[in-house]
Amino acid sequence: MVGVDPDPKNVDLIRRWTLDSWDAMHPFSAAGAYVNFMMEEGQERVQAAYRGNYERLAKIKARYDSANSFHVNQNIKPA
C-alpha cells in the first residue's frame, strides 16, 4: 500500500491515510504478496507470498537450478 502526494506538507495526512487503509483492508486480504514489489523482507516472507506453492516450486528449482544460480531475486531455494 502506498500513499503519494506531491505536497510535502501532507506527509502526515498521507501516512495516516495509508496506515488506516491498510488496517481496514488487511482482514479481507488473502495474505499473499507480489514478490516483484518485495525488497529485503527475508525468506520467511517469500515463502508466505507463495503460500502452498512454495514447496512445489522449490522442488522444480532443485531440478532445474540446483546450484541456485538464479538467486538475485526473491529467491526460492532449491529443495
Secondary structure as UniProt FT lines:
FT   HELIX           8..10
FT   HELIX           11..25
FT   HELIX           26..28
FT   HELIX           35..37
FT   HELIX           43..50
FT   HELIX           51..53
FT   HELIX           54..64
FT   TURN            66..67
//
